[in-house]
Amino acid sequence: MRNRQPPPIPIPHSPFPIPRLLNIALTGNIAAGKTTVVELLRSWGATVIDADALTREAQAPGTEILAAIAGRFGADVLGPGGVLDRAALRAKVMGDEAALAALNAIVHPVVGRRRDELQREAASRGDLLLVNDIPLLFEALDPARFDVIVLVDAPPATRRVRLRTLRQLSSDDADRMLAAQMPSERKRARSDFVIDNAGSLAELETRARAVFDALRTRAARAAWSAMPGPVALVADGPKDPDGPVLAALEGALGGAGVGVYRVAGKTPTIQKAIRSAPPAMVVATATALPAAIAAVRKTGGAVRVQQLGLPAPGATTLDLRPWGSVHVGLVDKPLA
């Protein structure tokens, strides 16, 4: 008589939640240090959409936008090769509210459509934190379109010095550029986070890191705080090549307040851990997967087992870059 395999344990119908992208607007008046903060956030795992880059793209030679700008403000705003002379255009709109409004009416709709397209692409990739670098957020857009507003700020006197020394502007030109934007005092009250930048680069990095940690925690809680938990993270051992990815997942779920524990070793060790603290889900690396499935079968519980790997069709994609890793894929594995 042949040995018959036991029937497969049913997989619960509660997929690993797919996080909703946290749509962040980052702004700051000229010379406040916003560009430095943007690069820090990018290096820590955020996706960045640069409004200035989108504007340059929209104003490239041969585009309808550039033709409209030249038609409204004159051919003298074009330099050699039909490239936009930004200094010449700036001179025509600075201090002229009607001219600036006309320029914004030409450029902003195109930039906005491109931003929306990039936001959809980020969401489809499973990105967790999207930072929109928008210098004129309060002046030109509706801040309510974004989940979180982050303002980088510095005292006007400090920004004036930076404009004169770093950009080699005259005092009059610096004052005109400062006066062209809404005072930051009015923006602070409408922002969720304010990063003050009146000190050293090290101090700025410390303050930016604190805001970044708060943002990733907010995103993680919005996505995963309702998970039944705990989640067992299973590796083959300390030398498992995917161990660092599990550590990042542990950090993400821990930030969301989800109970997480890690276990390594063979089937008996995993089985003992599962019985001791029954998980709602087991996430296993590729090398640990056979032992994890065997352990779940032996416990007899209806526990979901997912394999950790790269994003692929049919997998749930999670963005672990804010915890120092990469995009990963979780795939349901049958227990038969």
C-alpha positions in Angstrom: 0.0 0.0 0.0 1.4 3.3 -1.0 1.9 6.1 1.5 -0.6 8.8 0.9 0.3 12.5 1.3 -1.8 14.4 3.8 -4.3 16.9 2.3 -2.9 20.4 1.9 -3.6 22.8 4.6 -5.9 25.6 3.3 -4.3 29.0 2.8 -6.1 31.9 4.6 -7.6 34.4 2.2 -5.9 37.5 3.7 -3.1 38.6 1.4 -0.1 40.5 2.7 -1.3 44.1 2.5 0.0 46.2 -0.3 1.1 49.6 1.1 -0.4 52.7 -0.3 2.2 55.1 -1.5 2.7 58.1 0.9 2.6 61.1 -1.3 4.9 63.8 0.3 5.4 67.4 -0.8 8.8 68.9 0.1 9.2 72.6 -0.2 11.3 75.5 1.0 12.1 79.0 0.1 15.2 79.8 -2.0 18.5 79.0 -0.2 16.8 77.2 2.7 18.6 74.0 1.9 15.8 72.0 0.3 18.0 70.5 -2.4 20.4 69.0 0.3 17.4 67.5 2.1 16.0 66.0 -1.1 19.3 64.2 -1.8 19.4 62.9 1.7 15.9 61.5 1.5 16.7 59.9 -1.9 19.8 58.3 -0.4 17.7 56.8 2.4 15.2 55.1 0.1 12.6 57.7 -1.0 11.5 58.1 -4.6 11.9 61.7 -5.7 10.1 63.7 -8.3 11.9 67.0 -9.0 9.6 69.8 -10.1 12.6 71.8 -11.5 13.7 68.8 -13.6 10.2 68.4 -14.9 10.1 72.1 -15.8 13.3 71.9 -17.7 12.0 68.9 -19.5 8.8 70.8 -20.5 10.8 73.8 -21.6 13.3 71.9 -23.8 14.0 73.2 -27.3 11.3 72.3 -29.8 8.6 71.9 -27.3 5.2 73.6 -27.5 5.8 75.0 -24.1 9.0 76.8 -25.1 7.3 78.2 -28.2 4.4 79.5 -26.0 6.9 81.2 -23.6 8.7 82.9 -26.5 5.4 84.0 -27.9 4.3 85.5 -24.7 7.6 87.0 -23.4 9.6 87.6 -26.6 12.2 85.8 -28.7 15.0 87.4 -26.5 14.3 84.8 -23.8 15.8 82.2 -26.2 19.6 81.7 -26.3 21.8 80.0 -28.9 20.3 76.9 -30.3 16.8 77.8 -29.2 17.6 77.0 -25.5 15.6 78.9 -22.9 17.7 81.7 -21.4 16.4 81.3 -17.8 18.1 84.4 -16.5 16.4 86.5 -19.2 13.1 85.0 -18.5 13.6 85.5 -14.7 14.3 89.1 -15.3 11.0 89.6 -17.1 8.8 87.9 -14.4 10.5 88.9 -11.2 8.4 91.4 -9.4 5.7 91.3 -12.0 2.8 89.3 -10.7 0.9 89.3 -14.0 3.9 88.1 -16.0 4.6 85.4 -13.4 1.0 84.2 -13.5 1.1 84.1 -17.2 4.3 81.9 -17.1 2.8 79.6 -14.5 -0.4 79.2 -16.7 1.8 78.0 -19.5 4.1 75.7 -17.6 2.3 74.3 -14.6 -0.4 72.2 -16.4 2.2 70.3 -18.4 4.4 69.8 -15.4 1.4 68.7 -13.3 0.4 66.1 -15.8 3.9 64.7 -16.0 4.1 64.6 -12.1 0.8 62.7 -12.0 2.2 60.2 -14.5 5.3 59.6 -12.5 3.3 59.2 -9.3 1.2 56.5 -11.0 4.4 54.7 -12.0 5.8 54.9 -8.5 2.6 53.5 -7.1 2.6 50.6 -9.6 6.1 49.7 -8.6 5.0 49.5 -5.0 7.1 52.5 -3.8 6.4 53.4 -0.2 7.6 57.0 0.1 7.3 59.5 -2.8 8.9 62.9 -2.3 7.7 65.7 -4.6 10.3 68.4 -4.6 8.2 71.5 -5.3 9.8 74.9 -4.5 6.6 76.9 -5.1 4.1 74.5 -3.5 2.1 77.1 -1.6 2.4 79.7 -4.3 1.3 77.5 -7.3 -0.4 74.3 -6.1 -3.0 73.0 -3.7 -1.1 71.5 -0.8 -4.2 69.4 0.1 -3.3 67.1 -2.9 -0.5 65.6 -0.8 -0.6 63.4 2.2 2.3 65.2 4.1 3.9 68.6 3.7 7.5 69.0 4.7 9.1 72.5 4.8 12.8 73.2 4.9 13.4 76.6 6.4 16.1 79.0 7.4 16.0 82.6 8.6 15.8 85.3 5.9 19.2 86.8 6.9 20.9 83.3 6.6 19.3 82.7 3.2 20.4 86.2 2.0 24.0 85.4 2.9 23.8 82.1 1.1 22.5 83.7 -2.0 25.2 86.3 -2.0 28.1 83.9 -1.3 27.1 80.7 -3.0 25.4 82.2 -6.0 27.4 85.4 -6.1 24.4 87.6 -6.3 24.3 91.3 -5.5 22.4 92.4 -2.4 19.6 93.9 -4.6 19.3 90.7 -6.6 19.3 88.6 -3.5 16.6 90.7 -1.9 14.4 90.5 -5.0 14.6 86.7 -5.1 13.8 86.5 -1.4 10.8 88.9 -1.9 9.4 86.9 -4.8 8.3 84.0 -2.6 5.7 83.8 0.1 7.3 84.4 3.5 8.2 81.1 5.1 6.4 82.1 8.3 3.1 81.6 6.5 4.2 78.2 5.3 5.3 76.8 8.7 1.8 76.7 10.1 0.5 74.8 7.1 3.3 72.2 7.1 3.3 68.8 8.9 7.0 68.8 9.5 9.5 71.7 9.5 13.2 71.1 9.1 15.2 74.1 10.3 18.5 74.7 8.6 20.3 77.6 10.3 23.2 75.5 11.5 25.8 73.0 10.1 25.3 70.3 7.5 25.6 67.7 10.2 22.7 69.3 12.2 20.6 69.5 9.0 21.2 65.8 8.4 20.2 64.9 11.9 16.9 66.8 11.6 16.2 65.5 8.2 16.8 61.9 9.4 14.3 62.4 12.3 11.6 63.5 9.8 12.4 60.7 7.4 12.1 58.1 10.2 8.7 59.6 11.2 7.6 59.5 7.5 8.5 55.8 7.0 6.8 54.9 10.3 3.7 56.7 9.2 3.7 54.9 5.9 4.3 51.5 7.5 1.5 51.9 10.0 -0.9 53.0 7.4 -0.1 49.9 5.4 0.4 47.1 7.9 -0.8 48.1 11.4 -4.0 46.1 10.8 -2.2 42.8 10.2 -3.2 40.1 12.6 0.4 39.2 13.4 2.7 38.0 14.6 4.8 37.3 11.5 7.6 34.7 11.6 10.6 35.5 9.5 12.5 32.3 8.7 16.1 32.1 7.4 18.4 29.1 6.8 20.9 30.4 9.2 23.2 33.4 10.0 24.9 33.1 6.5 21.6 33.0 4.6 22.1 35.4 1.7 18.7 36.9 2.2 19.1 37.5 5.9 19.7 41.2 5.5 16.5 41.5 3.5 14.6 39.8 6.3 16.1 42.3 8.8 14.8 45.1 6.7 11.3 43.5 6.6 11.5 43.1 10.4 12.2 46.8 10.7 9.4 47.7 8.4 6.8 45.6 10.2 8.2 46.5 13.6 7.7 50.2 12.7 4.1 49.4 11.9 3.6 47.9 15.4 3.3 44.3 14.0 4.6 41.5 16.2 7.6 40.0 14.4 10.1 37.3 15.4 12.9 35.7 13.5 13.9 32.0 13.6 16.7 30.2 11.8 17.6 26.5 11.5 16.1 23.3 10.5 12.5 22.1 10.6 12.3 21.1 14.3 13.6 24.5 15.4 11.1 26.3 13.2 8.3 24.0 14.3 9.1 24.7 17.9 9.1 28.5 17.4 5.8 28.3 15.5 4.1 26.3 18.2 5.5 28.6 20.9 4.2 31.8 19.2 1.6 30.8 16.5 2.1 33.3 13.6 -0.5 34.6 11.2 2.1 34.4 8.5 5.5 32.9 7.8 7.9 34.6 5.4 10.8 32.4 4.4 13.9 32.9 2.3 14.4 30.7 -0.7 16.9 28.4 1.1 14.7 28.2 4.3 11.4 27.6 2.4 11.4 23.7 2.4 12.1 23.6 6.2 9.5 26.3 6.8 6.8 24.5 4.9 7.6 21.2 6.6 7.4 22.9 10.0 4.0 24.5 9.3 2.6 21.2 8.1 3.8 19.5 11.2 2.1 22.1 13.4 -1.2 21.5 11.6 -2.2 25.2 11.6 -3.7 27.2 8.8 -0.7 29.5 8.5 0.1 31.4 5.3 3.7 30.8 4.0 5.2 33.2 1.6 8.6 33.1 -0.1 10.8 36.1 -0.1 12.3 37.0 -3.4 12.6 39.5 -6.1 9.4 41.3 -7.5 7.7 39.2 -10.2 4.3 38.7 -11.8 1.9 37.3 -9.2 4.0 38.5 -6.2 3.1 41.1 -3.7 5.8 43.9 -4.0 7.1 45.6 -0.9 9.4 48.6 -0.9 12.0 48.0 1.8 14.4 50.7 0.6 13.5 53.0 3.5 14.9 50.2 5.7 18.1 49.9 3.7 17.1 47.1 1.4 15.4 46.8 -2.0 12.0 46.1 -3.6 11.1 42.5 -2.7 8.4 40.1 -3.8 6.3 37.8 -1.6 4.8 34.8 -3.2 2.3 32.4 -1.6 3.6 28.8 -1.5 1.4 25.7 -1.3 1.9 23.5 1.7 1.3 20.3 -0.1 
